[in-house]
Amino acid sequence: MPQDDDEVIRKRQRERARLMAILLGVFVVLMFAITIAKMTVNR
């Protein structure tokens, strides 16, 4: 039984890590887009 519990925990950790990576990527793209937009407005 403990092996199954460890497997479930690892799966949840992988899913959480994947979600955090996606959210971080979206945040970076958003910051990049905002920076580009600000640069074009100030011209």
N, CA, C and O atoms as a Tripos MOL2 file, in Angstrom:
@<TRIPOS>MOLECULE
protein
  172   171    43     0     0
PROTEIN
NO_CHARGES

@<TRIPOS>ATOM
      1 N           0.8040   -1.2060    0.0000 N.3       1 MET1
      2 CA          0.0000    0.0000    0.0000 C.3       1 MET1
      3 C           0.8530    1.2800    0.0000 C.2       1 MET1
      4 O           0.5030    2.2220   -0.7110 O.2       1 MET1
      5 N           1.9400    1.3570    0.7540 N.am      2 PRO2
      6 CA          2.7300    2.5950    0.7690 C.3       2 PRO2
      7 C           3.2740    2.9710   -0.6040 C.2       2 PRO2
      8 O           3.4030    4.1560   -0.9130 O.2       2 PRO2
      9 N           3.5930    1.9750   -1.4320 N.am      3 GLN3
     10 CA          4.0800    2.2680   -2.7750 C.3       3 GLN3
     11 C           3.0140    3.0100   -3.5770 C.2       3 GLN3
     12 O           3.3210    3.9580   -4.2990 O.2       3 GLN3
     13 N           1.7690    2.5770   -3.4500 N.am      4 ASP4
     14 CA          0.6770    3.2290   -4.1630 C.3       4 ASP4
     15 C           0.5040    4.6640   -3.6840 C.2       4 ASP4
     16 O           0.2620    5.5650   -4.4870 O.2       4 ASP4
     17 N           0.6290    4.8770   -2.3750 N.am      5 ASP5
     18 CA          0.5110    6.2250   -1.8270 C.3       5 ASP5
     19 C           1.6160    7.1280   -2.3620 C.2       5 ASP5
     20 O           1.3620    8.2750   -2.7310 O.2       5 ASP5
     21 N           2.8340    6.6150   -2.4050 N.am      6 ASP6
     22 CA          3.9530    7.4010   -2.9290 C.3       6 ASP6
     23 C           3.7280    7.7450   -4.3970 C.2       6 ASP6
     24 O           4.0330    8.8500   -4.8470 O.2       6 ASP6
     25 N           3.1940    6.7850   -5.1260 N.am      7 GLU7
     26 CA          2.9290    7.0050   -6.5510 C.3       7 GLU7
     27 C           1.8900    8.1040   -6.7370 C.2       7 GLU7
     28 O           2.0400    8.9620   -7.6060 O.2       7 GLU7
     29 N           0.8490    8.0800   -5.9320 N.am      8 VAL8
     30 CA         -0.2030    9.0970   -6.0130 C.3       8 VAL8
     31 C           0.3620   10.4690   -5.6630 C.2       8 VAL8
     32 O           0.0510   11.4610   -6.3220 O.2       8 VAL8
     33 N           1.1890   10.5210   -4.6310 N.am      9 ILE9
     34 CA          1.7920   11.7910   -4.2150 C.3       9 ILE9
     35 C           2.6920   12.3270   -5.3240 C.2       9 ILE9
     36 O           2.6350   13.5130   -5.6480 O.2       9 ILE9
     37 N           3.5120   11.4750   -5.8990 N.am     10 ARG10
     38 CA          4.4070   11.9060   -6.9890 C.3      10 ARG10
     39 C           3.5940   12.4110   -8.1830 C.2      10 ARG10
     40 O           3.9660   13.4030   -8.8110 O.2      10 ARG10
     41 N           2.4890   11.7340   -8.4970 N.am     11 LYS11
     42 CA          1.6520   12.1560   -9.6180 C.3      11 LYS11
     43 C           1.0820   13.5460   -9.3530 C.2      11 LYS11
     44 O           1.0730   14.3990  -10.2410 O.2      11 LYS11
     45 N           0.6050   13.7700   -8.1250 N.am     12 ARG12
     46 CA          0.0760   15.0950   -7.7810 C.3      12 ARG12
     47 C           1.1590   16.1480   -7.8650 C.2      12 ARG12
     48 O           0.9050   17.2580   -8.3320 O.2      12 ARG12
     49 N           2.3710   15.8190   -7.4190 N.am     13 GLN13
     50 CA          3.4800   16.7780   -7.4790 C.3      13 GLN13
     51 C           3.8340   17.1100   -8.9310 C.2      13 GLN13
     52 O           4.0970   18.2670   -9.2580 O.2      13 GLN13
     53 N           3.8390   16.1040   -9.7950 N.am     14 ARG14
     54 CA          4.1260   16.3440  -11.2160 C.3      14 ARG14
     55 C           3.0590   17.2370  -11.8370 C.2      14 ARG14
     56 O           3.3740   18.1580  -12.5910 O.2      14 ARG14
     57 N           1.7920   16.9610  -11.5160 N.am     15 GLU15
     58 CA          0.7000   17.7740  -12.0570 C.3      15 GLU15
     59 C           0.8080   19.2150  -11.5620 C.2      15 GLU15
     60 O           0.6120   20.1540  -12.3340 O.2      15 GLU15
     61 N           1.1190   19.3930  -10.2820 N.am     16 ARG16
     62 CA          1.2650   20.7340   -9.7150 C.3      16 ARG16
     63 C           2.4480   21.4540  -10.3560 C.2      16 ARG16
     64 O           2.3580   22.6440  -10.6600 O.2      16 ARG16
     65 N           3.5470   20.7470  -10.5620 N.am     17 ALA17
     66 CA          4.7290   21.3470  -11.1800 C.3      17 ALA17
     67 C           4.4200   21.7500  -12.6210 C.2      17 ALA17
     68 O           4.8380   22.8180  -13.0690 O.2      17 ALA17
     69 N           3.7030   20.9140  -13.3370 N.am     18 ARG18
     70 CA          3.3340   21.2290  -14.7190 C.3      18 ARG18
     71 C           2.4350   22.4640  -14.7630 C.2      18 ARG18
     72 O           2.6130   23.3370  -15.6120 O.2      18 ARG18
     73 N           1.4700   22.5330  -13.8440 N.am     19 LEU19
     74 CA          0.5760   23.6860  -13.7790 C.3      19 LEU19
     75 C           1.3550   24.9580  -13.4670 C.2      19 LEU19
     76 O           1.1150   25.9980  -14.0790 O.2      19 LEU19
     77 N           2.2830   24.8820  -12.5230 N.am     20 MET20
     78 CA          3.0800   26.0570  -12.1790 C.3      20 MET20
     79 C           3.9570   26.4870  -13.3470 C.2      20 MET20
     80 O           4.1410   27.6850  -13.5630 O.2      20 MET20
     81 N           4.4950   25.5520  -14.0980 N.am     21 ALA21
     82 CA          5.3070   25.8860  -15.2700 C.3      21 ALA21
     83 C           4.4670   26.5890  -16.3220 C.2      21 ALA21
     84 O           4.9140   27.5640  -16.9270 O.2      21 ALA21
     85 N           3.2570   26.1020  -16.5410 N.am     22 ILE22
     86 CA          2.3610   26.7350  -17.5160 C.3      22 ILE22
     87 C           2.0030   28.1400  -17.0670 C.2      22 ILE22
     88 O           2.0470   29.0750  -17.8670 O.2      22 ILE22
     89 N           1.6480   28.3020  -15.7910 N.am     23 LEU23
     90 CA          1.2880   29.6220  -15.2790 C.3      23 LEU23
     91 C           2.4740   30.5820  -15.3590 C.2      23 LEU23
     92 O           2.2970   31.7510  -15.7040 O.2      23 LEU23
     93 N           3.6640   30.1110  -15.0480 N.am     24 LEU24
     94 CA          4.8470   30.9570  -15.1480 C.3      24 LEU24
     95 C           5.0900   31.3720  -16.5920 C.2      24 LEU24
     96 O           5.4230   32.5270  -16.8570 O.2      24 LEU24
     97 N           4.9300   30.4480  -17.5190 N.am     25 GLY25
     98 CA          5.0900   30.7620  -18.9390 C.3      25 GLY25
     99 C           4.0880   31.8040  -19.4030 C.2      25 GLY25
    100 O           4.4420   32.7230  -20.1420 O.2      25 GLY25
    101 N           2.8390   31.6680  -18.9730 N.am     26 VAL26
    102 CA          1.8100   32.6460  -19.3270 C.3      26 VAL26
    103 C           2.1670   34.0140  -18.7430 C.2      26 VAL26
    104 O           2.0030   35.0370  -19.4080 O.2      26 VAL26
    105 N           2.6510   34.0340  -17.5100 N.am     27 PHE27
    106 CA          3.0460   35.2930  -16.8700 C.3      27 PHE27
    107 C           4.1740   35.9670  -17.6460 C.2      27 PHE27
    108 O           4.1370   37.1780  -17.8630 O.2      27 PHE27
    109 N           5.1710   35.1990  -18.0630 N.am     28 VAL28
    110 CA          6.2980   35.7510  -18.8160 C.3      28 VAL28
    111 C           5.8100   36.3260  -20.1460 C.2      28 VAL28
    112 O           6.2130   37.4240  -20.5290 O.2      28 VAL28
    113 N           4.9580   35.6050  -20.8410 N.am     29 VAL29
    114 CA          4.4250   36.0850  -22.1160 C.3      29 VAL29
    115 C           3.6080   37.3590  -21.8980 C.2      29 VAL29
    116 O           3.7010   38.2980  -22.6890 O.2      29 VAL29
    117 N           2.8220   37.3960  -20.8450 N.am     30 LEU30
    118 CA          2.0310   38.5820  -20.5260 C.3      30 LEU30
    119 C           2.9320   39.7850  -20.2550 C.2      30 LEU30
    120 O           2.6750   40.8760  -20.7630 O.2      30 LEU30
    121 N           3.9790   39.5970  -19.4610 N.am     31 MET31
    122 CA          4.9170   40.6960  -19.1710 C.3      31 MET31
    123 C           5.5900   41.1750  -20.4540 C.2      31 MET31
    124 O           5.7670   42.3780  -20.6490 O.2      31 MET31
    125 N           5.9620   40.2530  -21.3190 N.am     32 PHE32
    126 CA          6.5890   40.6070  -22.5930 C.3      32 PHE32
    127 C           5.6190   41.4250  -23.4470 C.2      32 PHE32
    128 O           6.0070   42.4370  -24.0290 O.2      32 PHE32
    129 N           4.3760   40.9950  -23.5230 N.am     33 ALA33
    130 CA          3.3730   41.6990  -24.3260 C.3      33 ALA33
    131 C           3.1130   43.1020  -23.7670 C.2      33 ALA33
    132 O           2.9870   44.0610  -24.5280 O.2      33 ALA33
    133 N           3.0340   43.2180  -22.4590 N.am     34 ILE34
    134 CA          2.8100   44.5270  -21.8400 C.3      34 ILE34
    135 C           3.9970   45.4480  -22.1190 C.2      34 ILE34
    136 O           3.8100   46.6280  -22.4170 O.2      34 ILE34
    137 N           5.2060   44.9200  -22.0250 N.am     35 THR35
    138 CA          6.3990   45.7250  -22.2920 C.3      35 THR35
    139 C           6.4060   46.2090  -23.7320 C.2      35 THR35
    140 O           6.6730   47.3840  -23.9820 O.2      35 THR35
    141 N           6.1220   45.3410  -24.6720 N.am     36 ILE36
    142 CA          6.0850   45.7200  -26.0870 C.3      36 ILE36
    143 C           4.9970   46.7770  -26.3080 C.2      36 ILE36
    144 O           5.2240   47.7570  -27.0170 O.2      36 ILE36
    145 N           3.8370   46.5870  -25.7140 N.am     37 ALA37
    146 CA          2.7390   47.5430  -25.8610 C.3      37 ALA37
    147 C           3.1290   48.9070  -25.3090 C.2      37 ALA37
    148 O           2.8220   49.9260  -25.9280 O.2      37 ALA37
    149 N           3.7890   48.9520  -24.1730 N.am     38 LYS38
    150 CA          4.2240   50.2220  -23.5780 C.3      38 LYS38
    151 C           5.2570   50.9010  -24.4610 C.2      38 LYS38
    152 O           5.2460   52.1240  -24.6010 O.2      38 LYS38
    153 N           6.1440   50.1260  -25.0540 N.am     39 MET39
    154 CA          7.1690   50.6960  -25.9080 C.3      39 MET39
    155 C           6.5590   51.3070  -27.1690 C.2      39 MET39
    156 O           7.0250   52.3460  -27.6370 O.2      39 MET39
    157 N           5.5390   50.6840  -27.7170 N.am     40 THR40
    158 CA          4.9180   51.2120  -28.9360 C.3      40 THR40
    159 C           4.0450   52.4300  -28.6420 C.2      40 THR40
    160 O           3.8870   53.2870  -29.5110 O.2      40 THR40
    161 N           3.4780   52.5280  -27.4470 N.am     41 VAL41
    162 CA          2.6370   53.6690  -27.0820 C.3      41 VAL41
    163 C           3.4910   54.9130  -26.8820 C.2      41 VAL41
    164 O           3.0520   56.0140  -27.2100 O.2      41 VAL41
    165 N           4.6990   54.7630  -26.3510 N.am     42 ASN42
    166 CA          5.5590   55.9130  -26.0550 C.3      42 ASN42
    167 C           6.2500   56.5020  -27.2710 C.2      42 ASN42
    168 O           6.9150   57.5310  -27.1490 O.2      42 ASN42
    169 N           6.1190   55.9030  -28.4150 N.am     43 ARG43
    170 CA          6.7820   56.4280  -29.6070 C.3      43 ARG43
    171 C           6.1460   57.6780  -30.0910 C.2      43 ARG43
    172 O           6.5870   58.2490  -31.0890 O.2      43 ARG43
@<TRIPOS>BOND
     1     1     2 1
     2     2     3 1
     3     3     4 2
     4     3     5 am
     5     5     6 1
     6     6     7 1
     7     7     8 2
     8     7     9 am
     9     9    10 1
    10    10    11 1
    11    11    12 2
    12    11    13 am
    13    13    14 1
    14    14    15 1
    15    15    16 2
    16    15    17 am
    17    17    18 1
    18    18    19 1
    19    19    20 2
    20    19    21 am
    21    21    22 1
    22    22    23 1
    23    23    24 2
    24    23    25 am
    25    25    26 1
    26    26    27 1
    27    27    28 2
    28    27    29 am
    29    29    30 1
    30    30    31 1
    31    31    32 2
    32    31    33 am
    33    33    34 1
    34    34    35 1
    35    35    36 2
    36    35    37 am
    37    37    38 1
    38    38    39 1
    39    39    40 2
    40    39    41 am
    41    41    42 1
    42    42    43 1
    43    43    44 2
    44    43    45 am
    45    45    46 1
    46    46    47 1
    47    47    48 2
    48    47    49 am
    49    49    50 1
    50    50    51 1
    51    51    52 2
    52    51    53 am
    53    53    54 1
    54    54    55 1
    55    55    56 2
    56    55    57 am
    57    57    58 1
    58    58    59 1
    59    59    60 2
    60    59    61 am
    61    61    62 1
    62    62    63 1
    63    63    64 2
    64    63    65 am
    65    65    66 1
    66    66    67 1
    67    67    68 2
    68    67    69 am
    69    69    70 1
    70    70    71 1
    71    71    72 2
    72    71    73 am
    73    73    74 1
    74    74    75 1
    75    75    76 2
    76    75    77 am
    77    77    78 1
    78    78    79 1
    79    79    80 2
    80    79    81 am
    81    81    82 1
    82    82    83 1
    83    83    84 2
    84    83    85 am
    85    85    86 1
    86    86    87 1
    87    87    88 2
    88    87    89 am
    89    89    90 1
    90    90    91 1
    91    91    92 2
    92    91    93 am
    93    93    94 1
    94    94    95 1
    95    95    96 2
    96    95    97 am
    97    97    98 1
    98    98    99 1
    99    99   100 2
   100    99   101 am
   101   101   102 1
   102   102   103 1
   103   103   104 2
   104   103   105 am
   105   105   106 1
   106   106   107 1
   107   107   108 2
   108   107   109 am
   109   109   110 1
   110   110   111 1
   111   111   112 2
   112   111   113 am
   113   113   114 1
   114   114   115 1
   115   115   116 2
   116   115   117 am
   117   117   118 1
   118   118   119 1
   119   119   120 2
   120   119   121 am
   121   121   122 1
   122   122   123 1
   123   123   124 2
   124   123   125 am
   125   125   126 1
   126   126   127 1
   127   127   128 2
   128   127   129 am
   129   129   130 1
   130   130   131 1
   131   131   132 2
   132   131   133 am
   133   133   134 1
   134   134   135 1
   135   135   136 2
   136   135   137 am
   137   137   138 1
   138   138   139 1
   139   139   140 2
   140   139   141 am
   141   141   142 1
   142   142   143 1
   143   143   144 2
   144   143   145 am
   145   145   146 1
   146   146   147 1
   147   147   148 2
   148   147   149 am
   149   149   150 1
   150   150   151 1
   151   151   152 2
   152   151   153 am
   153   153   154 1
   154   154   155 1
   155   155   156 2
   156   155   157 am
   157   157   158 1
   158   158   159 1
   159   159   160 2
   160   159   161 am
   161   161   162 1
   162   162   163 1
   163   163   164 2
   164   163   165 am
   165   165   166 1
   166   166   167 1
   167   167   168 2
   168   167   169 am
   169   169   170 1
   170   170   171 1
   171   171   172 2
@<TRIPOS>SUBSTRUCTURE
     1 MET1         2 RESIDUE 1 A MET
     2 PRO2         6 RESIDUE 1 A PRO
     3 GLN3        10 RESIDUE 1 A GLN
     4 ASP4        14 RESIDUE 1 A ASP
     5 ASP5        18 RESIDUE 1 A ASP
     6 ASP6        22 RESIDUE 1 A ASP
     7 GLU7        26 RESIDUE 1 A GLU
     8 VAL8        30 RESIDUE 1 A VAL
     9 ILE9        34 RESIDUE 1 A ILE
    10 ARG10       38 RESIDUE 1 A ARG
    11 LYS11       42 RESIDUE 1 A LYS
    12 ARG12       46 RESIDUE 1 A ARG
    13 GLN13       50 RESIDUE 1 A GLN
    14 ARG14       54 RESIDUE 1 A ARG
    15 GLU15       58 RESIDUE 1 A GLU
    16 ARG16       62 RESIDUE 1 A ARG
    17 ALA17       66 RESIDUE 1 A ALA
    18 ARG18       70 RESIDUE 1 A ARG
    19 LEU19       74 RESIDUE 1 A LEU
    20 MET20       78 RESIDUE 1 A MET
    21 ALA21       82 RESIDUE 1 A ALA
    22 ILE22       86 RESIDUE 1 A ILE
    23 LEU23       90 RESIDUE 1 A LEU
    24 LEU24       94 RESIDUE 1 A LEU
    25 GLY25       98 RESIDUE 1 A GLY
    26 VAL26      102 RESIDUE 1 A VAL
    27 PHE27      106 RESIDUE 1 A PHE
    28 VAL28      110 RESIDUE 1 A VAL
    29 VAL29      114 RESIDUE 1 A VAL
    30 LEU30      118 RESIDUE 1 A LEU
    31 MET31      122 RESIDUE 1 A MET
    32 PHE32      126 RESIDUE 1 A PHE
    33 ALA33      130 RESIDUE 1 A ALA
    34 ILE34      134 RESIDUE 1 A ILE
    35 THR35      138 RESIDUE 1 A THR
    36 ILE36      142 RESIDUE 1 A ILE
    37 ALA37      146 RESIDUE 1 A ALA
    38 LYS38      150 RESIDUE 1 A LYS
    39 MET39      154 RESIDUE 1 A MET
    40 THR40      158 RESIDUE 1 A THR
    41 VAL41      162 RESIDUE 1 A VAL
    42 ASN42      166 RESIDUE 1 A ASN
    43 ARG43      170 RESIDUE 1 A ARG
